[in-house]
Amino acid sequence: MEVVTGILILAGALIVFIASAGIVRFGNLYARTHVVTKVSSFAMLLLLIAVNLHFMSLRVFIVTLIVFHVVIVLAPVGAHVIVKVNRKIDEESNQGS
């Protein structure tokens, strides 16, 4: 079980590392927010599964389930707000020039 937990933690960390390279590589805000929301949710899922396998507790399962649902709900909402504000700033700067 420890081997599976370690593999899941390494996979989650590797996915986050690759996503951070994607954030630097992509040129515009829209592509960057896509990387952040999609990949971070998947990496968080892998890490939470690893935590559940390590502790094997109902209490830990409930807490990780709540954390996962909060991340799944709030990551796209946060990305939407960031993109909406960026679009508004772009529109205002184009009207001023």
NORRA-V411568 format. One record per residue. N is the residue number from 1. RES is the residue in one letter. SS is DSSP state (~ for helix, > for strand, _ for the rest). PSI is psi in whole degrees, -180 to 180 (none if undefined). D_LAST is the distance of its C-alpha to the last C-alpha in Angstrom with 2 decimals. Layout:
N|RES|SS|PSI|D_LAST, N|RES|SS|PSI|D_LAST
This chain:
1|M|_|-35|61.25, 2|E|~|-33|59.88, 3|V|~|-44|59.04, 4|V|~|-43|57.01, 5|T|~|-45|55.20, 6|G|~|-41|54.43, 7|I|~|-42|53.18, 8|L|~|-40|50.85, 9|I|~|-44|49.48, 10|L|~|-40|48.97, 11|A|~|-44|47.32, 12|G|~|-42|44.91, 13|A|~|-39|44.10, 14|L|~|-40|43.66, 15|I|~|-42|41.29, 16|V|~|-40|39.16, 17|F|~|-44|39.22, 18|I|~|-39|38.18, 19|A|~|-38|35.35, 20|S|~|-34|34.09, 21|A|~|-36|34.11, 22|G|~|-35|32.13, 23|I|~|-41|29.49, 24|V|~|-36|29.09, 25|R|~|-40|29.31, 26|F|_|145|26.84, 27|G|_|-35|23.26, 28|N|_|167|21.21, 29|L|~|-36|21.58, 30|Y|~|-42|23.21, 31|A|~|-37|25.99, 32|R|~|-42|26.57, 33|T|~|-32|27.05, 34|H|~|-46|29.38, 35|V|~|-45|31.49, 36|V|~|-45|31.68, 37|T|~|-44|32.75, 38|K|~|-49|35.17, 39|V|~|-38|36.84, 40|S|~|-35|37.19, 41|S|~|-42|38.95, 42|F|~|-42|41.40, 43|A|~|-39|42.11, 44|M|~|-39|42.68, 45|L|~|-45|45.12, 46|L|~|-43|47.08, 47|L|~|-39|47.29, 48|L|~|-35|48.41, 49|I|~|-41|51.04, 50|A|~|-41|52.29, 51|V|~|-43|52.55, 52|N|~|-41|54.51, 53|L|~|-32|56.85, 54|H|~|-46|57.47, 55|F|~|-29|58.33, 56|M|_|55|59.80, 57|S|_|143|59.56, 58|L|~|-39|58.76, 59|R|~|-44|56.86, 60|V|~|-39|54.65, 61|F|~|-45|54.13, 62|I|~|-44|52.99, 63|V|~|-45|50.58, 64|T|~|-32|49.08, 65|L|~|-42|48.82, 66|I|~|-45|46.85, 67|V|~|-44|44.59, 68|F|~|-44|43.95, 69|H|~|-36|43.10, 70|V|~|-43|40.71, 71|V|~|-43|38.91, 72|I|~|-37|38.88, 73|V|~|-45|37.44, 74|L|~|-26|34.94, 75|A|~|-49|33.46, 76|P|~|-34|31.78, 77|V|~|-44|30.74, 78|G|~|-42|29.14, 79|A|~|-39|27.35, 80|H|~|-43|26.11, 81|V|~|-42|24.74, 82|I|~|-45|22.98, 83|V|~|-40|21.38, 84|K|~|-43|20.44, 85|V|~|-41|18.75, 86|N|~|-42|16.89, 87|R|~|-41|15.74, 88|K|~|-41|14.63, 89|I|~|-41|12.67, 90|D|~|-41|10.99, 91|E|~|-41|10.29, 92|E|~|-38|8.94, 93|S|~|-31|6.56, 94|N|~|-32|5.48, 95|Q|~|-33|5.59, 96|G|~|-19|3.80, 97|S|_|none|0.00
